[in-house]
Amino acid sequence: MGHLKYGTGEHQVCQDCLSPLLSCHACLLQFHLRMPFHRIEEWQDGFFHTVTLKSLGLCIKLSHKAGETCFGLDFCGCKHKASHYKQLLWVHLFPATATDPRTTATFGVLKFFHLLSFESKVSAYKFYHSLVRQTNNTGITPIRDCYSTFLRIMREWRNLHSLKHTGYGHDPAGVNTTQEGELALLCPACLHPGKIYLTVGKLQLNSAWMFSVFLAMNANFHLKCQAISSDTKDPGLSNGWGYFVNGKHYKAYIGNSSAIIQECQQRSTCMSHNAMNMADMKILKGLAATGVGTVDCARHDMKLANGVGDLQKGERYVNMDYLVFSALSIFSSLKVINFSYDIMCQWHKKMWGCVLSLPLHLQPDPVGKTFRYFVSKFHLTAHIEACRVLLWKVIKAVRTKQEHHIALSKLEDSI
């Protein structure tokens, strides 16, 4: 094997570049004019020391060509200069603030965390501290804590991307013209009146299932929210524009529904469903929300627009009523509505009485529509025998009716 030969002035090596060779000071800076975030080590006192390109003299000079170097990071001061935050965005650096930015995150690290949070379910806390470990894993050198700044940057970046992908970020009238639910990604396989809809001359009875919607309701009590702030100090960036309901309207309705809660929230006559019987026993101390209620497309496992909301005190009917009919409001023209809920045998009893207390724009018009109620097979075994028999009779009756319609349609076609 040959031996690598280094010059007397070659003392630096880059940990992120493909080549492991040592470089001299001038060549290293020249190589990294467009890669200013690489990690550098310098040979001193018999071992390698971690150094930064900034300490070696490299500068990012915004709004100018690469090669016009100075020290640190300089904003352009020309006569027709752009604002500081725009200059940072041009070089793919996302500023923590638009007024006087001092901290930024690269677009690359934001995209990387965005993918990891979905694929590996990694939290922002673990991801941020992994970056800290990558910077210095010894714990000897103090590193300024930017965790809260990273959270704020990530929220703003995701909000801007949602506006951009849906087209509202470039609306001449401004982003405030965005309506509730318009940033949510619609289920691509379901029919959406006015958006995704089939045009047929005569709807056959055996294809009526295509013009129906299946809503699955559930809650997650692992998604707790600490009561550490307020809507005034930490307002939402897209209140009601996506999957979550409008927080202001939602909380106002919940706060004025004490009488409805007492009337509708009764103990289960089936098994001891925790979703019902423990609604008033959830630990509330220090929590703004004990969990999250969701409404999904049961057939394709897609979250529905305005179908997600915080649960202030367990899985109460008043919360789930608001969420399910908020999600159902975009399907107002469909004639067949199917509900799936693990405690459907209890929820449907006083559902229509509670619907009358909802805001007018969320109250469905039942005339000419069919509402069906189901319990998923996974939860069915947790119900008492009488409940299972009743649900099975309902399913059998629906299946018989469908078979009757199919037979009738075939008979009409043969005549």
N, C-alpha and C positions, 0 to 999 in steps of 0.2 A: 504494500500500500504506500502511496505517496504521502508526503507531509505537507500540511498547510503552512505557508509562510506569511507572516504578518510584518508590516512595517513598524518602525519604532513609534510612529504617531497614531497607530490604530489601537484605540482603547475602548470603543463603544460597539455594542451589538444589540440588535433589535430582536425582541422575543416574539414578535408577531409577523415578521417578514419571512419569506420562504428561505432565504439564505442565512446560514448560521455564522457567516464570516464576520470578523471584526472589521470595523470601518473607522476611518479618520473622522474628525469633527466636521470638516467641511463637506465631505461626501455624505455623511449621515444626514445632515440638514438638507442637502440638495435632494436626496432620495425621498425625504418625508415632507416635502412641501405640500403634497396633497393627502398625506396620511398623518396628520398631527396628533392622533390619539394612540399611536403605537407605544408599547412599553419598551423602555430602553434601560440597558445596564451598562455601567462603565467600570473598567478595571482600575482599581485603586487599592493600594496597601495590601496587595496580595490576594484580593478576592473581588467579586463583582458587587457593585453598589447600585441600587435602583435610583435612577434619575429620570427627570422629565425632559421632553424636548424643549419646553419653555425655558428650563434652567440652562439648556445648552445654547439658547439664543434664537430658537425658532418662533416665529410669530404668524398668527392668522390675521392677515390684513383684509378686512371685509371690503367688498365692492371694488377690489383691484385684482389684477392678474397674479397668479401664483409666481413667486419669485421676488416680489416686492416686499422684502422682509424687514422687520424691525424687531422690537422686543415685546412679548406678551400678545395680547389681542387688541387690535385697534379698530375702532369704528371709523367709517369714512367721514371725513370732515369737509368734503367738497361743497360747492355752492348748491348743487342740485342733489344733495344727499337725501337718502331715504331714512325713515325712522330706524332706531336701533333694532327693534324687534324684527322689522322686515329684513334688515341686513343679515340677521342671524338665520332667519327662515330660508333665505336664498342659498345659504351654505349648509342646509339641512341640520340646523341646530334649533331646537325648540326652547324658547325662553320661558323661565318660570313666571315672568311678569311682562306686561307690555309697556310699563311706564319707565322703569330704570333697571333693565335686566342685568343680573350679576351671576346667575346660575342657569345652565342650559343642559339639555339632554339631546343626544344625537337621534336622528330619525331611526337609525339602525337599531339602537337599544330599545326604543319604544315599540318598534315592530316585532322585535324578538320576544319581548315580554308579552305582547299581545297574543302571539301564537302559543307561547308556553302556558299562559293562563288558561287557554282553552284545551290544549292537548294534554298537558301534564298536571293541570289544576294547581300550579304553583302560585303561592300568594305573593303579593307585592313585597311583603316584609322579607320573605325568604329570598326572593330574587334580588332585592336591593343589597341584602347582606352578603349574598354570593358575589356581587360586584365588589363589595368592600373587601372580601377575602381575596379576590383576584388581584386587587390593588396592593394589599399588604396582608399576608396571612399570619404574620408574627404577632400582631397586636401591640407591637412596640411603638410604632409611629402613629400618633393620633391622626385620625381622619375626620374631617368636619361632617357632622350628621346632616344629611340632606334628604332623609327619608320622607318627611312631610312634604318637602318640595317635590320629590319624585311623584308622590301620590297626586298632588295638584296638577302637575304637568300631564300625567297619564289621563286624568279625567278630562282635561281640556283637549288633549290630542284625540281621544276617542270621540268626544262630542263633535269636534270639527270634522272628523272623518265620517261620522254618521250623516252630518249635514251635507257633506260633499258627495257621498255615495248616493244619496236620495235626491240630489239636485237642488236642495233648498239653500245650500251654502252660497249659491250663485244667483239667488233670486234677487232681481232688481229692487223689489220692495223690502228686502231685508229678511233676516232669519226669523224675526218675530211674527211673520205671517204664517209660519208653520203651524198646522193644526194638530190636535191631539192624535197620537197614534201614527202619524205619517212618517216617522223615522224607523218604524218597526219593519222587519223583513217578513213579508207575507208568506204563508205556507204555499209553496209553488204547485202543490198537487190539488189543493182545495179550490172550490169555486168562490170567487169574490165578486159580488155584484158591482158592476161598473168597471171592473179591472180584469179579472180572470173569470170568464163566463162562456159557457157553450151556447151556441145559437142552434136551436133545433126547430123544425117545423111543427112536429107533433110529438110531445113527450110521451114515450112509451111507459106503461106502468112498471115494467120490470127494470127500467133504468132510473126510476125516481130517486134511488139511493144516492145518485150523483148530485142531486140538488138538495142535499141535507148536510148538516154539520154535526160533528161529534165533539162535544166539549168534555174534557177530563179536568176535574177539580182536585187539588191536593194542597198540602202545606209542607214546609220545611222548617223545622225548629232549630236547625243548626246555624241558620243565617240570622243570628242575633245582632242587634245594633245597640251600641252603648250610648247612653244619654250624656254625651260629652259636649254637645254643641246645640245649636238651634237653627231653624230655617232662616232666621234673620242674619246670623253670623255666617252661616254656611249654606247659602241658597243653592237650589238645583240649577244646573245649566240647561236642562231640557225637560222642564216640569210637565209631564204628561205627553211629551212628543213621541216617546218610544213605547216600551213594554209596560212600564210602571204607569199607574193611573196618576192623574193630577193630584199631587199631595195636598194642596190647599182645600180643594173641594172634597176630597176623600176624608180628611181629618175633620172637616166641618160637619159632614154627614154623620160620622161615627160619634162625634161629641154631642150631637143632638138626638141620638137614638137610644137613650137609656130606657125609655118606655118600651120600645120594640125589643130590646134585649131581654127585658124581664118577661115579655109575653111569649117570645118565640124560642128563647134558649131554655129548653126543658131537658131534664135528664132522659137518657136513652131508655127505651122500653125493649131494646134488643140487647146485645151484649154490652159490656161496660166499655164503650168506645171512648178512649182517652181524648179524642178530638172534641167530644161533647162534654163529658163529665169532668174533665180537668181544665176546662176553658178558664175557670176562675181560680185555678190553683197554680198557674204558671208563675215562676219567680219573676217579679217585676222590678225588684230593687236595682237601680242603676241602669235599667234598660229602656231605650226608646221604642224598641220593637222586640218581641219575643220570638219572632220568626217571619216567614214570608208566605203568603198565599198566592197560588198561581192557577191560571186557567190555560190549558194546552189544547192543541188539536190532537184528539185521541188517536186518530188514524195515522198521523205522520210525525207525532212527537215534536211539534213546533209550538213555541210560546206565541200567544196571540197578543195583538196590540191592545194596550190598556187592560191587560188581564193579570197584572202582577201588582201586589201591594203589601205593605207592612201589616203585621198582625200585632196590635198593641197589647192584647191580653188573650193569647191563645187563639184557637180556631173557632171563633164565634160565627154564628150564622149571619150576623149583620155585616161582618167583613166579607164573607164569601159571597153573600147576595150581591153586594156592590160590585165585586170583582167579576163575577160570572156574567152579570147583565151589562156591565161595561164592555166586556169582550164581545158579548153577543150583539151589541148595538150596530156593529158593521155588517151583520148578517140579517138585518131586519127584513129583507125581501124573501129570504128562504122560508119554505113552508114546513119543513120537518126539522125539529131540533132534538138532538139526543144528548142527554146529560149522563155523565159517568162520575160516580163519587163513592168513596169507600163507606160512607154513612148515608147513602141515598135513602135507605128505608126510613130514616128519621128526618132528613133535611127536607124532603119533598112534602111532608105533612102540612106545614104552615108556610110553604114557600110563597104561594100567591097572596096570602095575607100580608106578608112582609114586603112583597114587591110594591104594594101601594104606597109604602113610605119612601121609596127611592125617588130621586129627582126625576122629573117628568121625561127628560130626554133618555133615561135609561129604562123606563117602563115599557115592556114589549106589548104589542097588540096581539092578543091570543086568537083573534077572529080568523078563521080559515087556516090555522096552523095546528100541527101535531107535535106535542111534547112527550118525549119518552124518557124513562128513567132506568138506569142500569147500575149494577155493581160489578166491578171487574172480577174475573175468576180468582185472581190472587187474594182478594179480600173477602170473597164470598164464604169461605170456610169459617171465617171468624163470626159469622152471624148465626143466630139461633135457627133451629130447624124450621120453625113456622115461617121465619123470614126467608129462608132459602127456598122453601116450597112455593111461597108467593112469588118470589122473583123468577123462579123457573116457569111458573104458569104464565107470567107476563111475557117472558122470552118465547115460550111455546106459542102463545097467542099471536105475537108479532110475526113469528115464522110462518104460522098457518095462514095468516092474512096475506103475507107476501106470496106464498105458494098459490093461494087462491087467485090473486091478481095476475100472476104469471100464466096460470092455466086459462083464465078468462081471456087474456090477451092473445094467447095462441089460438083459442077457439074463434075469436073474432077475425084473426088473420086467415084462418082456414075457410071461413064462410064466403 
